[in-house]
Amino acid sequence: MANIQVTIKNVDADAFSELKAEAVRKKLPVGKALSLAIENWLAESRRLRLPLTKWKTTKGGQNTRLLSEQIDSILYG
């Protein structure tokens, strides 16, 4: 991965101070901490992108045939 030098405007001062303090505690350069934060944010964004229509169904087997009714009974009496 190549590193680049960037200038970022309008960063929340408190958030940046927290990031900087955490980087110091973990003995990381601030740039590395920021890169990790960006990577985590992007990974979370990608994970949430899967639409419900693309979810795969699974068969629960014979033991789950009445599961919906059992859950309703527990929740609603």
PDB file of N, CA, C and O in Angstrom:
ATOM      1  N   MET A   1       0.848  -1.169   0.000  1.00  0.00           N
ATOM      2  CA  MET A   1       0.000   0.000   0.000  1.00  0.00           C
ATOM      3  C   MET A   1       0.892   1.230   0.000  1.00  0.00           C
ATOM      4  O   MET A   1       1.814   1.354   0.806  1.00  0.00           O
ATOM      5  N   ALA A   2       0.599   2.123  -0.911  1.00  0.00           N
ATOM      6  CA  ALA A   2       1.369   3.352  -1.008  1.00  0.00           C
ATOM      7  C   ALA A   2       0.826   4.399  -0.046  1.00  0.00           C
ATOM      8  O   ALA A   2      -0.380   4.483   0.184  1.00  0.00           O
ATOM      9  N   ASN A   3       1.710   5.175   0.500  1.00  0.00           N
ATOM     10  CA  ASN A   3       1.310   6.262   1.393  1.00  0.00           C
ATOM     11  C   ASN A   3       1.295   7.565   0.616  1.00  0.00           C
ATOM     12  O   ASN A   3       2.124   7.781  -0.268  1.00  0.00           O
ATOM     13  N   ILE A   4       0.344   8.435   0.951  1.00  0.00           N
ATOM     14  CA  ILE A   4       0.270   9.757   0.339  1.00  0.00           C
ATOM     15  C   ILE A   4       0.173  10.786   1.449  1.00  0.00           C
ATOM     16  O   ILE A   4      -0.221  10.473   2.572  1.00  0.00           O
ATOM     17  N   GLN A   5       0.534  12.008   1.126  1.00  0.00           N
ATOM     18  CA  GLN A   5       0.417  13.109   2.077  1.00  0.00           C
ATOM     19  C   GLN A   5      -0.871  13.856   1.742  1.00  0.00           C
ATOM     20  O   GLN A   5      -1.092  14.230   0.590  1.00  0.00           O
ATOM     21  N   VAL A   6      -1.721  14.073   2.745  1.00  0.00           N
ATOM     22  CA  VAL A   6      -2.998  14.750   2.507  1.00  0.00           C
ATOM     23  C   VAL A   6      -3.199  15.872   3.515  1.00  0.00           C
ATOM     24  O   VAL A   6      -2.629  15.864   4.606  1.00  0.00           O
ATOM     25  N   THR A   7      -4.012  16.824   3.126  1.00  0.00           N
ATOM     26  CA  THR A   7      -4.470  17.874   4.029  1.00  0.00           C
ATOM     27  C   THR A   7      -5.973  17.710   4.129  1.00  0.00           C
ATOM     28  O   THR A   7      -6.662  17.649   3.111  1.00  0.00           O
ATOM     29  N   ILE A   8      -6.487  17.639   5.349  1.00  0.00           N
ATOM     30  CA  ILE A   8      -7.914  17.423   5.554  1.00  0.00           C
ATOM     31  C   ILE A   8      -8.489  18.634   6.282  1.00  0.00           C
ATOM     32  O   ILE A   8      -7.970  19.047   7.319  1.00  0.00           O
ATOM     33  N   LYS A   9      -9.549  19.193   5.741  1.00  0.00           N
ATOM     34  CA  LYS A   9     -10.190  20.366   6.338  1.00  0.00           C
ATOM     35  C   LYS A   9     -11.446  19.952   7.082  1.00  0.00           C
ATOM     36  O   LYS A   9     -12.030  18.902   6.816  1.00  0.00           O
ATOM     37  N   ASN A  10     -11.851  20.804   8.026  1.00  0.00           N
ATOM     38  CA  ASN A  10     -13.114  20.661   8.745  1.00  0.00           C
ATOM     39  C   ASN A  10     -13.230  19.345   9.517  1.00  0.00           C
ATOM     40  O   ASN A  10     -14.275  18.695   9.486  1.00  0.00           O
ATOM     41  N   VAL A  11     -12.172  18.960  10.197  1.00  0.00           N
ATOM     42  CA  VAL A  11     -12.189  17.767  11.049  1.00  0.00           C
ATOM     43  C   VAL A  11     -12.611  18.198  12.449  1.00  0.00           C
ATOM     44  O   VAL A  11     -12.138  19.211  12.962  1.00  0.00           O
ATOM     45  N   ASP A  12     -13.498  17.430  13.059  1.00  0.00           N
ATOM     46  CA  ASP A  12     -13.941  17.722  14.425  1.00  0.00           C
ATOM     47  C   ASP A  12     -12.732  17.691  15.359  1.00  0.00           C
ATOM     48  O   ASP A  12     -12.022  16.687  15.426  1.00  0.00           O
ATOM     49  N   ALA A  13     -12.502  18.767  16.065  1.00  0.00           N
ATOM     50  CA  ALA A  13     -11.318  18.901  16.916  1.00  0.00           C
ATOM     51  C   ALA A  13     -11.296  17.859  18.033  1.00  0.00           C
ATOM     52  O   ALA A  13     -10.251  17.272  18.315  1.00  0.00           O
ATOM     53  N   ASP A  14     -12.440  17.629  18.665  1.00  0.00           N
ATOM     54  CA  ASP A  14     -12.486  16.648  19.754  1.00  0.00           C
ATOM     55  C   ASP A  14     -12.219  15.231  19.248  1.00  0.00           C
ATOM     56  O   ASP A  14     -11.489  14.464  19.876  1.00  0.00           O
ATOM     57  N   ALA A  15     -12.818  14.896  18.109  1.00  0.00           N
ATOM     58  CA  ALA A  15     -12.617  13.560  17.540  1.00  0.00           C
ATOM     59  C   ALA A  15     -11.151  13.358  17.160  1.00  0.00           C
ATOM     60  O   ALA A  15     -10.581  12.294  17.402  1.00  0.00           O
ATOM     61  N   PHE A  16     -10.545  14.390  16.562  1.00  0.00           N
ATOM     62  CA  PHE A  16      -9.142  14.264  16.169  1.00  0.00           C
ATOM     63  C   PHE A  16      -8.238  14.147  17.396  1.00  0.00           C
ATOM     64  O   PHE A  16      -7.275  13.380  17.389  1.00  0.00           O
ATOM     65  N   SER A  17      -8.547  14.906  18.448  1.00  0.00           N
ATOM     66  CA  SER A  17      -7.756  14.815  19.682  1.00  0.00           C
ATOM     67  C   SER A  17      -7.837  13.419  20.285  1.00  0.00           C
ATOM     68  O   SER A  17      -6.840  12.884  20.771  1.00  0.00           O
ATOM     69  N   GLU A  18      -9.036  12.832  20.250  1.00  0.00           N
ATOM     70  CA  GLU A  18      -9.194  11.461  20.758  1.00  0.00           C
ATOM     71  C   GLU A  18      -8.412  10.469  19.914  1.00  0.00           C
ATOM     72  O   GLU A  18      -7.749   9.580  20.448  1.00  0.00           O
ATOM     73  N   LEU A  19      -8.487  10.619  18.599  1.00  0.00           N
ATOM     74  CA  LEU A  19      -7.740   9.739  17.694  1.00  0.00           C
ATOM     75  C   LEU A  19      -6.246   9.850  17.971  1.00  0.00           C
ATOM     76  O   LEU A  19      -5.542   8.844  18.052  1.00  0.00           O
ATOM     77  N   LYS A  20      -5.775  11.078  18.113  1.00  0.00           N
ATOM     78  CA  LYS A  20      -4.351  11.323  18.361  1.00  0.00           C
ATOM     79  C   LYS A  20      -3.913  10.711  19.691  1.00  0.00           C
ATOM     80  O   LYS A  20      -2.853  10.089  19.768  1.00  0.00           O
ATOM     81  N   ALA A  21      -4.727  10.884  20.742  1.00  0.00           N
ATOM     82  CA  ALA A  21      -4.399  10.318  22.053  1.00  0.00           C
ATOM     83  C   ALA A  21      -4.371   8.788  22.002  1.00  0.00           C
ATOM     84  O   ALA A  21      -3.490   8.154  22.584  1.00  0.00           O
ATOM     85  N   GLU A  22      -5.334   8.214  21.306  1.00  0.00           N
ATOM     86  CA  GLU A  22      -5.373   6.739  21.191  1.00  0.00           C
ATOM     87  C   GLU A  22      -4.166   6.237  20.399  1.00  0.00           C
ATOM     88  O   GLU A  22      -3.597   5.196  20.729  1.00  0.00           O
ATOM     89  N   ALA A  23      -3.777   6.968  19.364  1.00  0.00           N
ATOM     90  CA  ALA A  23      -2.600   6.592  18.585  1.00  0.00           C
ATOM     91  C   ALA A  23      -1.354   6.601  19.458  1.00  0.00           C
ATOM     92  O   ALA A  23      -0.516   5.705  19.355  1.00  0.00           O
ATOM     93  N   VAL A  24      -1.225   7.606  20.315  1.00  0.00           N
ATOM     94  CA  VAL A  24      -0.080   7.689  21.225  1.00  0.00           C
ATOM     95  C   VAL A  24      -0.083   6.510  22.190  1.00  0.00           C
ATOM     96  O   VAL A  24       0.953   5.890  22.429  1.00  0.00           O
ATOM     97  N   ARG A  25      -1.276   6.201  22.751  1.00  0.00           N
ATOM     98  CA  ARG A  25      -1.372   5.060  23.684  1.00  0.00           C
ATOM     99  C   ARG A  25      -0.975   3.752  23.022  1.00  0.00           C
ATOM    100  O   ARG A  25      -0.378   2.881  23.654  1.00  0.00           O
ATOM    101  N   LYS A  26      -1.307   3.622  21.751  1.00  0.00           N
ATOM    102  CA  LYS A  26      -1.003   2.373  21.035  1.00  0.00           C
ATOM    103  C   LYS A  26       0.330   2.431  20.297  1.00  0.00           C
ATOM    104  O   LYS A  26       0.700   1.504  19.577  1.00  0.00           O
ATOM    105  N   LYS A  27       1.045   3.540  20.489  1.00  0.00           N
ATOM    106  CA  LYS A  27       2.354   3.741  19.864  1.00  0.00           C
ATOM    107  C   LYS A  27       2.282   3.636  18.333  1.00  0.00           C
ATOM    108  O   LYS A  27       3.119   3.006  17.686  1.00  0.00           O
ATOM    109  N   LEU A  28       1.247   4.279  17.788  1.00  0.00           N
ATOM    110  CA  LEU A  28       1.064   4.323  16.337  1.00  0.00           C
ATOM    111  C   LEU A  28       1.230   5.754  15.857  1.00  0.00           C
ATOM    112  O   LEU A  28       0.870   6.689  16.572  1.00  0.00           O
ATOM    113  N   PRO A  29       1.765   5.942  14.668  1.00  0.00           N
ATOM    114  CA  PRO A  29       1.737   7.281  14.082  1.00  0.00           C
ATOM    115  C   PRO A  29       0.279   7.678  13.817  1.00  0.00           C
ATOM    116  O   PRO A  29      -0.551   6.813  13.537  1.00  0.00           O
ATOM    117  N   VAL A  30      -0.036   8.951  13.901  1.00  0.00           N
ATOM    118  CA  VAL A  30      -1.399   9.421  13.693  1.00  0.00           C
ATOM    119  C   VAL A  30      -1.896   9.030  12.297  1.00  0.00           C
ATOM    120  O   VAL A  30      -3.063   8.670  12.139  1.00  0.00           O
ATOM    121  N   GLY A  31      -1.048   9.095  11.313  1.00  0.00           N
ATOM    122  CA  GLY A  31      -1.434   8.717   9.951  1.00  0.00           C
ATOM    123  C   GLY A  31      -1.875   7.263   9.870  1.00  0.00           C
ATOM    124  O   GLY A  31      -2.849   6.938   9.191  1.00  0.00           O
ATOM    125  N   LYS A  32      -1.148   6.387  10.570  1.00  0.00           N
ATOM    126  CA  LYS A  32      -1.515   4.970  10.583  1.00  0.00           C
ATOM    127  C   LYS A  32      -2.857   4.775  11.292  1.00  0.00           C
ATOM    128  O   LYS A  32      -3.696   4.002  10.829  1.00  0.00           O
ATOM    129  N   ALA A  33      -3.060   5.471  12.409  1.00  0.00           N
ATOM    130  CA  ALA A  33      -4.325   5.383  13.139  1.00  0.00           C
ATOM    131  C   ALA A  33      -5.476   5.875  12.263  1.00  0.00           C
ATOM    132  O   ALA A  33      -6.547   5.269  12.245  1.00  0.00           O
ATOM    133  N   LEU A  34      -5.261   6.956  11.550  1.00  0.00           N
ATOM    134  CA  LEU A  34      -6.295   7.486  10.665  1.00  0.00           C
ATOM    135  C   LEU A  34      -6.575   6.508   9.523  1.00  0.00           C
ATOM    136  O   LEU A  34      -7.730   6.309   9.148  1.00  0.00           O
ATOM    137  N   SER A  35      -5.533   5.904   8.973  1.00  0.00           N
ATOM    138  CA  SER A  35      -5.718   4.903   7.910  1.00  0.00           C
ATOM    139  C   SER A  35      -6.542   3.722   8.419  1.00  0.00           C
ATOM    140  O   SER A  35      -7.428   3.234   7.717  1.00  0.00           O
ATOM    141  N   LEU A  36      -6.253   3.263   9.635  1.00  0.00           N
ATOM    142  CA  LEU A  36      -7.018   2.153  10.219  1.00  0.00           C
ATOM    143  C   LEU A  36      -8.484   2.549  10.420  1.00  0.00           C
ATOM    144  O   LEU A  36      -9.389   1.754  10.167  1.00  0.00           O
ATOM    145  N   ALA A  37      -8.706   3.771  10.871  1.00  0.00           N
ATOM    146  CA  ALA A  37     -10.078   4.242  11.066  1.00  0.00           C
ATOM    147  C   ALA A  37     -10.821   4.293   9.731  1.00  0.00           C
ATOM    148  O   ALA A  37     -11.989   3.911   9.653  1.00  0.00           O
ATOM    149  N   ILE A  38     -10.157   4.755   8.702  1.00  0.00           N
ATOM    150  CA  ILE A  38     -10.776   4.814   7.371  1.00  0.00           C
ATOM    151  C   ILE A  38     -11.078   3.411   6.871  1.00  0.00           C
ATOM    152  O   ILE A  38     -12.164   3.159   6.350  1.00  0.00           O
ATOM    153  N   GLU A  39     -10.116   2.482   7.025  1.00  0.00           N
ATOM    154  CA  GLU A  39     -10.324   1.102   6.578  1.00  0.00           C
ATOM    155  C   GLU A  39     -11.496   0.459   7.313  1.00  0.00           C
ATOM    156  O   GLU A  39     -12.311  -0.227   6.695  1.00  0.00           O
ATOM    157  N   ASN A  40     -11.590   0.670   8.620  1.00  0.00           N
ATOM    158  CA  ASN A  40     -12.698   0.106   9.396  1.00  0.00           C
ATOM    159  C   ASN A  40     -14.033   0.709   8.964  1.00  0.00           C
ATOM    160  O   ASN A  40     -15.026  -0.007   8.841  1.00  0.00           O
ATOM    161  N   TRP A  41     -14.060   2.001   8.739  1.00  0.00           N
ATOM    162  CA  TRP A  41     -15.287   2.668   8.304  1.00  0.00           C
ATOM    163  C   TRP A  41     -15.739   2.133   6.946  1.00  0.00           C
ATOM    164  O   TRP A  41     -16.925   1.879   6.736  1.00  0.00           O
ATOM    165  N   LEU A  42     -14.787   1.963   6.025  1.00  0.00           N
ATOM    166  CA  LEU A  42     -15.123   1.434   4.698  1.00  0.00           C
ATOM    167  C   LEU A  42     -15.602  -0.011   4.775  1.00  0.00           C
ATOM    168  O   LEU A  42     -16.551  -0.387   4.088  1.00  0.00           O
ATOM    169  N   ALA A  43     -14.951  -0.822   5.606  1.00  0.00           N
ATOM    170  CA  ALA A  43     -15.363  -2.222   5.767  1.00  0.00           C
ATOM    171  C   ALA A  43     -16.785  -2.298   6.316  1.00  0.00           C
ATOM    172  O   ALA A  43     -17.584  -3.114   5.857  1.00  0.00           O
ATOM    173  N   GLU A  44     -17.103  -1.459   7.290  1.00  0.00           N
ATOM    174  CA  GLU A  44     -18.449  -1.439   7.859  1.00  0.00           C
ATOM    175  C   GLU A  44     -19.460  -0.993   6.812  1.00  0.00           C
ATOM    176  O   GLU A  44     -20.564  -1.531   6.732  1.00  0.00           O
ATOM    177  N   SER A  45     -19.080  -0.020   6.023  1.00  0.00           N
ATOM    178  CA  SER A  45     -19.965   0.481   4.969  1.00  0.00           C
ATOM    179  C   SER A  45     -20.245  -0.611   3.941  1.00  0.00           C
ATOM    180  O   SER A  45     -21.379  -0.759   3.485  1.00  0.00           O
ATOM    181  N   ARG A  46     -19.220  -1.374   3.575  1.00  0.00           N
ATOM    182  CA  ARG A  46     -19.395  -2.465   2.609  1.00  0.00           C
ATOM    183  C   ARG A  46     -20.269  -3.572   3.190  1.00  0.00           C
ATOM    184  O   ARG A  46     -21.097  -4.151   2.487  1.00  0.00           O
ATOM    185  N   ARG A  47     -20.082  -3.861   4.465  1.00  0.00           N
ATOM    186  CA  ARG A  47     -20.826  -4.929   5.114  1.00  0.00           C
ATOM    187  C   ARG A  47     -22.322  -4.617   5.140  1.00  0.00           C
ATOM    188  O   ARG A  47     -23.145  -5.519   4.994  1.00  0.00           O
ATOM    189  N   LEU A  48     -22.668  -3.372   5.323  1.00  0.00           N
ATOM    190  CA  LEU A  48     -24.063  -2.979   5.411  1.00  0.00           C
ATOM    191  C   LEU A  48     -24.725  -2.796   4.051  1.00  0.00           C
ATOM    192  O   LEU A  48     -25.930  -2.558   3.974  1.00  0.00           O
ATOM    193  N   ARG A  49     -23.955  -2.906   2.993  1.00  0.00           N
ATOM    194  CA  ARG A  49     -24.473  -2.636   1.663  1.00  0.00           C
ATOM    195  C   ARG A  49     -25.320  -3.768   1.076  1.00  0.00           C
ATOM    196  O   ARG A  49     -26.053  -3.541   0.114  1.00  0.00           O
ATOM    197  N   LEU A  50     -25.237  -4.969   1.626  1.00  0.00           N
ATOM    198  CA  LEU A  50     -25.949  -6.118   1.078  1.00  0.00           C
ATOM    199  C   LEU A  50     -27.454  -5.941   1.276  1.00  0.00           C
ATOM    200  O   LEU A  50     -27.931  -5.930   2.411  1.00  0.00           O
ATOM    201  N   PRO A  51     -28.207  -5.802   0.179  1.00  0.00           N
ATOM    202  CA  PRO A  51     -29.648  -5.602   0.332  1.00  0.00           C
ATOM    203  C   PRO A  51     -30.337  -6.869   0.842  1.00  0.00           C
ATOM    204  O   PRO A  51     -29.857  -7.983   0.633  1.00  0.00           O
ATOM    205  N   LEU A  52     -31.433  -6.678   1.490  1.00  0.00           N
ATOM    206  CA  LEU A  52     -32.180  -7.788   2.071  1.00  0.00           C
ATOM    207  C   LEU A  52     -32.538  -8.834   1.026  1.00  0.00           C
ATOM    208  O   LEU A  52     -32.573 -10.026   1.333  1.00  0.00           O
ATOM    209  N   THR A  53     -32.801  -8.410  -0.197  1.00  0.00           N
ATOM    210  CA  THR A  53     -33.183  -9.349  -1.252  1.00  0.00           C
ATOM    211  C   THR A  53     -32.040 -10.283  -1.633  1.00  0.00           C
ATOM    212  O   THR A  53     -32.273 -11.316  -2.260  1.00  0.00           O
ATOM    213  N   LYS A  54     -30.811  -9.936  -1.264  1.00  0.00           N
ATOM    214  CA  LYS A  54     -29.652 -10.773  -1.589  1.00  0.00           C
ATOM    215  C   LYS A  54     -29.294 -11.743  -0.460  1.00  0.00           C
ATOM    216  O   LYS A  54     -28.418 -12.591  -0.628  1.00  0.00           O
ATOM    217  N   TRP A  55     -29.969 -11.622   0.692  1.00  0.00           N
ATOM    218  CA  TRP A  55     -29.690 -12.529   1.794  1.00  0.00           C
ATOM    219  C   TRP A  55     -30.099 -13.936   1.397  1.00  0.00           C
ATOM    220  O   TRP A  55     -31.112 -14.125   0.724  1.00  0.00           O
ATOM    221  N   LYS A  56     -29.323 -14.913   1.807  1.00  0.00           N
ATOM    222  CA  LYS A  56     -29.629 -16.302   1.502  1.00  0.00           C
ATOM    223  C   LYS A  56     -30.481 -16.887   2.621  1.00  0.00           C
ATOM    224  O   LYS A  56     -30.254 -16.629   3.803  1.00  0.00           O
ATOM    225  N   THR A  57     -31.451 -17.668   2.223  1.00  0.00           N
ATOM    226  CA  THR A  57     -32.289 -18.335   3.210  1.00  0.00           C
ATOM    227  C   THR A  57     -31.635 -19.651   3.627  1.00  0.00           C
ATOM    228  O   THR A  57     -30.829 -20.225   2.894  1.00  0.00           O
ATOM    229  N   THR A  58     -31.996 -20.102   4.795  1.00  0.00           N
ATOM    230  CA  THR A  58     -31.507 -21.394   5.260  1.00  0.00           C
ATOM    231  C   THR A  58     -32.690 -22.209   5.752  1.00  0.00           C
ATOM    232  O   THR A  58     -33.694 -21.663   6.210  1.00  0.00           O
ATOM    233  N   LYS A  59     -32.560 -23.490   5.651  1.00  0.00           N
ATOM    234  CA  LYS A  59     -33.594 -24.378   6.163  1.00  0.00           C
ATOM    235  C   LYS A  59     -33.220 -24.754   7.580  1.00  0.00           C
ATOM    236  O   LYS A  59     -32.111 -25.225   7.834  1.00  0.00           O
ATOM    237  N   GLY A  60     -34.145 -24.545   8.501  1.00  0.00           N
ATOM    238  CA  GLY A  60     -33.891 -24.841   9.902  1.00  0.00           C
ATOM    239  C   GLY A  60     -34.118 -26.290  10.267  1.00  0.00           C
ATOM    240  O   GLY A  60     -33.700 -26.738  11.334  1.00  0.00           O
ATOM    241  N   GLY A  61     -34.771 -27.019   9.400  1.00  0.00           N
ATOM    242  CA  GLY A  61     -35.044 -28.422   9.695  1.00  0.00           C
ATOM    243  C   GLY A  61     -36.392 -28.603  10.362  1.00  0.00           C
ATOM    244  O   GLY A  61     -37.115 -27.636  10.601  1.00  0.00           O
ATOM    245  N   GLN A  62     -36.719 -29.833  10.656  1.00  0.00           N
ATOM    246  CA  GLN A  62     -38.016 -30.200  11.224  1.00  0.00           C
ATOM    247  C   GLN A  62     -38.252 -29.561  12.589  1.00  0.00           C
ATOM    248  O   GLN A  62     -39.392 -29.245  12.927  1.00  0.00           O
ATOM    249  N   ASN A  63     -37.193 -29.365  13.383  1.00  0.00           N
ATOM    250  CA  ASN A  63     -37.342 -28.825  14.736  1.00  0.00           C
ATOM    251  C   ASN A  63     -37.768 -27.359  14.755  1.00  0.00           C
ATOM    252  O   ASN A  63     -38.182 -26.851  15.797  1.00  0.00           O
ATOM    253  N   THR A  64     -37.674 -26.685  13.630  1.00  0.00           N
ATOM    254  CA  THR A  64     -38.035 -25.265  13.607  1.00  0.00           C
ATOM    255  C   THR A  64     -39.381 -25.024  12.933  1.00  0.00           C
ATOM    256  O   THR A  64     -39.745 -23.879  12.668  1.00  0.00           O
ATOM    257  N   ARG A  65     -40.113 -26.083  12.658  1.00  0.00           N
ATOM    258  CA  ARG A  65     -41.385 -25.973  11.933  1.00  0.00           C
ATOM    259  C   ARG A  65     -42.368 -25.064  12.663  1.00  0.00           C
ATOM    260  O   ARG A  65     -43.083 -24.296  12.019  1.00  0.00           O
ATOM    261  N   LEU A  66     -42.418 -25.131  13.970  1.00  0.00           N
ATOM    262  CA  LEU A  66     -43.355 -24.343  14.766  1.00  0.00           C
ATOM    263  C   LEU A  66     -42.668 -23.180  15.499  1.00  0.00           C
ATOM    264  O   LEU A  66     -43.228 -22.613  16.437  1.00  0.00           O
ATOM    265  N   LEU A  67     -41.477 -22.841  15.070  1.00  0.00           N
ATOM    266  CA  LEU A  67     -40.680 -21.841  15.775  1.00  0.00           C
ATOM    267  C   LEU A  67     -41.390 -20.489  15.868  1.00  0.00           C
ATOM    268  O   LEU A  67     -41.370 -19.855  16.923  1.00  0.00           O
ATOM    269  N   SER A  68     -42.008 -20.049  14.794  1.00  0.00           N
ATOM    270  CA  SER A  68     -42.688 -18.759  14.803  1.00  0.00           C
ATOM    271  C   SER A  68     -43.793 -18.730  15.854  1.00  0.00           C
ATOM    272  O   SER A  68     -43.932 -17.759  16.597  1.00  0.00           O
ATOM    273  N   GLU A  69     -44.572 -19.798  15.908  1.00  0.00           N
ATOM    274  CA  GLU A  69     -45.639 -19.883  16.906  1.00  0.00           C
ATOM    275  C   GLU A  69     -45.076 -19.924  18.320  1.00  0.00           C
ATOM    276  O   GLU A  69     -45.647 -19.329  19.234  1.00  0.00           O
ATOM    277  N   GLN A  70     -43.957 -20.625  18.503  1.00  0.00           N
ATOM    278  CA  GLN A  70     -43.337 -20.709  19.824  1.00  0.00           C
ATOM    279  C   GLN A  70     -42.819 -19.340  20.271  1.00  0.00           C
ATOM    280  O   GLN A  70     -42.962 -18.971  21.437  1.00  0.00           O
ATOM    281  N   ILE A  71     -42.232 -18.607  19.367  1.00  0.00           N
ATOM    282  CA  ILE A  71     -41.733 -17.270  19.694  1.00  0.00           C
ATOM    283  C   ILE A  71     -42.905 -16.360  20.051  1.00  0.00           C
ATOM    284  O   ILE A  71     -42.848 -15.627  21.039  1.00  0.00           O
ATOM    285  N   ASP A  72     -43.969 -16.407  19.246  1.00  0.00           N
ATOM    286  CA  ASP A  72     -45.154 -15.601  19.556  1.00  0.00           C
ATOM    287  C   ASP A  72     -45.701 -15.940  20.938  1.00  0.00           C
ATOM    288  O   ASP A  72     -46.100 -15.048  21.686  1.00  0.00           O
ATOM    289  N   SER A  73     -45.719 -17.215  21.274  1.00  0.00           N
ATOM    290  CA  SER A  73     -46.226 -17.647  22.574  1.00  0.00           C
ATOM    291  C   SER A  73     -45.380 -17.076  23.712  1.00  0.00           C
ATOM    292  O   SER A  73     -45.908 -16.644  24.736  1.00  0.00           O
ATOM    293  N   ILE A  74     -44.067 -17.081  23.519  1.00  0.00           N
ATOM    294  CA  ILE A  74     -43.163 -16.546  24.546  1.00  0.00           C
ATOM    295  C   ILE A  74     -43.340 -15.032  24.680  1.00  0.00           C
ATOM    296  O   ILE A  74     -43.410 -14.499  25.787  1.00  0.00           O
ATOM    297  N   LEU A  75     -43.409 -14.355  23.544  1.00  0.00           N
ATOM    298  CA  LEU A  75     -43.488 -12.897  23.563  1.00  0.00           C
ATOM    299  C   LEU A  75     -44.855 -12.369  23.988  1.00  0.00           C
ATOM    300  O   LEU A  75     -44.954 -11.401  24.742  1.00  0.00           O
ATOM    301  N   TYR A  76     -45.891 -13.009  23.498  1.00  0.00           N
ATOM    302  CA  TYR A  76     -47.225 -12.447  23.687  1.00  0.00           C
ATOM    303  C   TYR A  76     -48.126 -13.276  24.606  1.00  0.00           C
ATOM    304  O   TYR A  76     -49.261 -12.891  24.885  1.00  0.00           O
ATOM    305  N   GLY A  77     -47.613 -14.411  25.070  1.00  0.00           N
ATOM    306  CA  GLY A  77     -48.378 -15.226  26.026  1.00  0.00           C
ATOM    307  C   GLY A  77     -49.405 -16.108  25.434  1.00  0.00           C
ATOM    308  O   GLY A  77     -50.094 -16.826  26.158  1.00  0.00           O
TER     309      GLY A  77
END
